[in-house]
Amino acid sequence: MDLGLNGKSCIVTGASRGIGLASARMLCAEGARVLISARDEDALAAAVAAAPGEGTLEGVAGDVTDPDAGDRLVGECERRFGAVDALVNNAGTTRMRSLEQLEEADWQEQWELNVLAPLALMEAAAPRMAERGWGRIVNVCSSSGKRPSLRNPAYSVTKAAQLSLSRVFAERYASRGVLVNAIAPGPVESSLWVGEGGLADQIAAEQGGSREEAIAAAGAKVPLGRLGSEDEIAAAIVFLASTNAVTGPVPPGTGVTAPAIPSIESRSASPTIVPSVATLTPKSSTVAPGLIMFPVTRPGWPAAAASSSASVISPRLTAASTAPTCTARRPSAPCR
Ligand SMILES: NC(=O)c1ccc[n+]([C@@H]2O[C@H](COP(=O)([O-])OP(=O)(O)OC[C@H]3O[C@@H](n4cnc5c(N)ncnc54)[C@H](OP(=O)(O)O)[C@@H]3O)[C@@H](O)[C@H]2O)c1
């Protein structure tokens, strides 16, 4: 399937590892030019050095919750690639913290990470996409935003807010060619869950079992009997970032099945664009639900004319930021 991503310019936040990196690599393999971001400069450089495919992968180190992160990332993408065609708001993390343990700073951290940061990026990118009549935004939310987990209520509550935020932007921008989707995976075997000190280790420490038991218990709640893979989620994200028409619900990438689609809300924005929201309801309350929101795309939108191009090493950002940056198209280049 041609996803029409060749030459598209994309931003993926939180892409030094995990779901974000898998998504960036897939976009790159499709020929897209991808700007990735994360705080860890070395990890970012390693990701850039292993760039696959025909596209371009470049990195900008920084904290997505910095007040200027939205403008800075969008500006960098435009400066390097000429535009922002697709934005994937993926940066995020969580840790075991009960309601009683959560302090105001924890709530604030999750609010900034899951709501204010994607808001800033969408505010910076969506109007420019709308001016050009084409854009894709994918917000990586969580199943715990649909059904809160007591492992970290601040994470769950702000992921719920991120779903709502996604809907606001989806409705605001669909008629102008900018399709905004939210994907809500269940547990995924990224470092967030299975990495050293990740959720599996934290659960094991709290409950007294092994990390393997914690992973197995989480996987048992998913119909496939295992955690989702990074690539499974990335495939759904990349599809939603693509030019392909989306005319019906897409199953989430965790392997969660969707036996029924009980509600699809539709409202006509124009004869050719029908924003819709589909909620994939799990078979039982023990199943991690998946949610993807998507407006129906307008057929025949042109693919970007720009093609992939080799990049040069740019050791520093422009005056807009002092954050380190790394640039590579194969062969690899270090981040400086
Ligand atoms: N894994 C799951 O089970 C699961 C389930 C549902 C939803 N999700 C969501 O999926 C997204 C990706 O998670 P993942 O599982 O891939 O986690 P991961 O493997 O821990 O990767 C998280 C990425 O986000 C970056 N990041 C974290 N905080 C950041 C910040 N303040 N500024 C910039 N970058 C930041 C990390 O890099 P640095 O640390 O270097 O900044 C890393 O690249 C998150 O939004 C998460 O909530 C995950």
The ligand as an SDF file (V2000), in Angstrom:
LIG
                    3D

 48 52  0  0  0  0  0  0  0  0999 V2000
    4.1830    1.6600   26.7400 N   0  0  0  0  0  0  0  0  0  0  0  0
    2.8680    1.6220   26.9910 C   0  0  0  0  0  0  0  0  0  0  0  0
    2.3580    0.6590   27.5800 O   0  0  0  0  0  0  0  0  0  0  0  0
    1.9680    2.7530   26.5490 C   0  0  0  0  0  0  0  0  0  0  0  0
    0.5770    2.5360   26.5380 C   0  0  0  0  0  0  0  0  0  0  0  0
   -0.2520    3.5650   26.1400 C   0  0  0  0  0  0  0  0  0  0  0  0
    0.2670    4.7750   25.7740 C   0  0  0  0  0  0  0  0  0  0  0  0
    1.6100    4.9640   25.7950 N   0  0  0  0  0  0  0  0  0  0  0  0
    2.1200    6.2880   25.4110 C   0  0  0  0  0  0  0  0  0  0  0  0
    2.9970    6.1450   24.3200 O   0  0  0  0  0  0  0  0  0  0  0  0
    3.9280    7.2210   24.3300 C   0  0  0  0  0  0  0  0  0  0  0  0
    5.3200    6.6640   24.1640 C   0  0  0  0  0  0  0  0  0  0  0  0
    5.5800    5.8110   25.2560 O   0  0  0  0  0  0  0  0  0  0  0  0
    6.6380    4.6000   25.1530 P   0  0  0  0  0  0  0  0  0  0  0  0
    5.9430    3.4190   25.7060 O   0  0  0  0  0  0  0  0  0  0  0  0
    7.2340    4.5150   23.8290 O   0  0  0  0  0  0  0  0  0  0  0  0
    7.6770    5.1120   26.2460 O   0  0  0  0  0  0  0  0  0  0  0  0
    9.2700    5.1060   26.2370 P   0  0  0  0  0  0  0  0  0  0  0  0
    9.7940    3.8970   25.5830 O   0  0  0  0  0  0  0  0  0  0  0  0
    9.6400    5.3720   27.6530 O   0  0  0  0  0  0  0  0  0  0  0  0
    9.6490    6.3720   25.3250 O   0  0  0  0  0  0  0  0  0  0  0  0
    9.2630    7.6470   25.7390 C   0  0  0  0  0  0  0  0  0  0  0  0
    9.9090    8.6630   24.8190 C   0  0  0  0  0  0  0  0  0  0  0  0
    9.4570    9.9630   25.2080 O   0  0  0  0  0  0  0  0  0  0  0  0
   10.5880   10.7830   25.4980 C   0  0  0  0  0  0  0  0  0  0  0  0
   10.2210   11.7420   26.5180 N   0  0  0  0  0  0  0  0  0  0  0  0
    9.7330   11.5070   27.7430 C   0  0  0  0  0  0  0  0  0  0  0  0
    9.5370   12.6460   28.4060 N   0  0  0  0  0  0  0  0  0  0  0  0
    9.9030   13.6410   27.5580 C   0  0  0  0  0  0  0  0  0  0  0  0
    9.9290   15.0400   27.6390 C   0  0  0  0  0  0  0  0  0  0  0  0
    9.5560   15.6970   28.7570 N   0  0  0  0  0  0  0  0  0  0  0  0
   10.3650   15.7720   26.5870 N   0  0  0  0  0  0  0  0  0  0  0  0
   10.7590   15.1320   25.4510 C   0  0  0  0  0  0  0  0  0  0  0  0
   10.7440   13.8100   25.3120 N   0  0  0  0  0  0  0  0  0  0  0  0
   10.3220   13.0690   26.3530 C   0  0  0  0  0  0  0  0  0  0  0  0
   11.6730    9.8040   25.9100 C   0  0  0  0  0  0  0  0  0  0  0  0
   12.9860   10.3100   25.7280 O   0  0  0  0  0  0  0  0  0  0  0  0
   13.7940   11.0980   26.8710 P   0  0  0  0  0  0  0  0  0  0  0  0
   13.5500   10.3850   28.1540 O   0  0  0  0  0  0  0  0  0  0  0  0
   15.2170   11.0820   26.4260 O   0  0  0  0  0  0  0  0  0  0  0  0
   13.2260   12.4830   26.8710 O   0  0  0  0  0  0  0  0  0  0  0  0
   11.4250    8.6720   24.9310 C   0  0  0  0  0  0  0  0  0  0  0  0
   11.9880    8.9580   23.6790 O   0  0  0  0  0  0  0  0  0  0  0  0
    3.7080    7.9770   25.6370 C   0  0  0  0  0  0  0  0  0  0  0  0
    2.9320    9.1120   25.4170 O   0  0  0  0  0  0  0  0  0  0  0  0
    2.9380    6.9910   26.4800 C   0  0  0  0  0  0  0  0  0  0  0  0
    2.1430    7.6090   27.4480 O   0  0  0  0  0  0  0  0  0  0  0  0
    2.4760    3.9860   26.1630 C   0  0  0  0  0  0  0  0  0  0  0  0
  1  2  1  0
  2  3  2  0
  2  4  1  0
  4  5  1  0
  4 48  2  0
  5  6  2  0
  6  7  1  0
  7  8  2  0
  8  9  1  0
  8 48  1  0
  9 10  1  0
  9 46  1  0
 10 11  1  0
 11 12  1  0
 11 44  1  0
 12 13  1  0
 13 14  1  0
 14 15  2  0
 14 16  1  0
 14 17  1  0
 17 18  1  0
 18 19  2  0
 18 20  1  0
 18 21  1  0
 21 22  1  0
 22 23  1  0
 23 24  1  0
 23 42  1  0
 24 25  1  0
 25 26  1  0
 25 36  1  0
 26 27  1  0
 26 35  1  0
 27 28  2  0
 28 29  1  0
 29 30  1  0
 29 35  2  0
 30 31  1  0
 30 32  2  0
 32 33  1  0
 33 34  2  0
 34 35  1  0
 36 37  1  0
 36 42  1  0
 37 38  1  0
 38 39  2  0
 38 40  1  0
 38 41  1  0
 42 43  1  0
 44 45  1  0
 44 46  1  0
 46 47  1  0
M  CHG  2   8   1  16  -1
M  END
$$$$
